[in-house]
Amino acid sequence: MKVMLFSLLLLVSPVFASVCDGEWSDVQESGYYAAFPSVGFGAVSVKADQVCRNGDKVQTVKPVTVCVQPAIGNSSNCGKYASVVLERAIISTKEVPVKGNSSLFRVVKDEVALDYDVQVGTLRNGFSVVCTKDYSIADCQ
């Protein structure tokens, strides 16, 4: 039994190594799952691997379907959708209410991270982390 387990580990280890040490395309082709964090574009969030850098902004690599007009009489439904490329400044400021006083606001820096530590793993019986890989948002093509 121990010999069989050891043999199985020897077979699986190269796969882990190639996924963990290789390119991001190796992860996609291997069937492993990469838990990319999300980048916020207002009310819409997009996984970091679907975003690229365009000068001092980030944008979605492909158009994203978003609601551009709420349904009449029912604000929880959408009346019209459109496919758009979302973009936002990498560094910006925004006003947030001061806790305990909704009429006062303070300005805070809002910055999109360009570098991440992304967990890679399997989705069998929940998410099991195999390794963590560095990921940087690439320049747009």
N, C-alpha and C positions, 0 to 999 in steps of 0.2 A: 504494500500500500504506500509506504514512504517513497519507494523508488518510482512508483507511478506518479505521485504528486510532484516529486522533484523533476521528472521528465516533462510534466505538464508546465511547470514553472519555466523550464528551459525553453519550451516552445513559445510561451506567451511573452517572456521577457524581451525578445527582440522587437515584438510588435509595440510594446510599451516604449521601448527605447526609441524606435523610429518615430512614433507619434510625439513623444516628448522632446526629442532632440531635432526632429525634422522641420519641414516647412508647414505652414498652416494648411496647405493643400493636402498634406499627409493626414492631417486630422480629419478633414472632410471626407477623404477617400476611405479612411479606415473604419468609419461607422461610429467613431467616438463622438461624444457631444462636448462642445466648448460652451461654457457658461459665460458668454459675453455680457458685460454690463450694458445698460441702456444710456443713450444720450437723449436728453429732453429737448424737444422742439415745441415749446408751449405746452399744449394739451396732449401732444403726441410724443411717444418715446420710440426710439429705433435702436436696435442692437448696434454696438460700436463697430462691428465688422461690416455693417451696411452704410457706414458714414465715411466720407473722405474730407481731406483738408483742401481748402481753396483760398490761399492767401491767409487773411486774418479771420476767415470764417470756416465753419464745417457745414457740409451739406450731405443729403442722402445720395448714395451712389445711383440709385434708380428712383423714379417717381413713386410716391406713396399715395394710396387712396385715403383721402380725408373728407370730412364733412365740411362743406363750404356754405351751407344754408340749412338752418334747422327747419323741421317740419312746422307748418303753420298750426298754431294752437297746441302743439305738443313739443316742448323743448327737449324732451328726452329722446326723440327720434330725429333722424336726418331727412331733410327734404331733397337735398342735392349733394352728390359726391363729385369730387374731381381728383384726378391723378396729377400730383405736383411734386417737384423737387423741393424739399424743405431745406432751409438754411438758417443759420444763426451765427452770431459773432462768437469767437472762441472766448474772448474776455469782454464782459459787459457789466453793467450795474443794474440793480432792480430795487424797487422800494418794497419793503415788507413792513407789516404793522408791528408796532411795539407791543410786546406782550402786556396785557392788562389795560391797554388803551387803544381802541380801534381807530381813533381819530389821529393818532401820531404814527409817523412812518420813519423808518431809517433806511439809508441806502447801504446795500451790501454788494460786494463783488460776486459776480456769477461767472465761473470759469469752467469751460469744458476740458476735462482731462484728455490728453492726447496719448498717454501711455498707461497700460493696464497690465496687471497680473491676472491672467485668465485661467480658471480651473478647467481641466480637461478630464473627462471620465466617461463612465458607462451609465446607462439609464435602467439597468436591470435591478429590480427591487429598490428603486430610489436612485438617487445620484451618488455614485461612488467615484471619488476623485482618484485619478491615476497620477496626475502631475499638474504643475502650474507652468504656463508658458507666458513669456513676455509678448505683448501685442501693442503696436503703435498704429494710430490712425494714419493711413497713407495719404499722399497727395492725390488729388483728383486727376484723372486721365483726360 
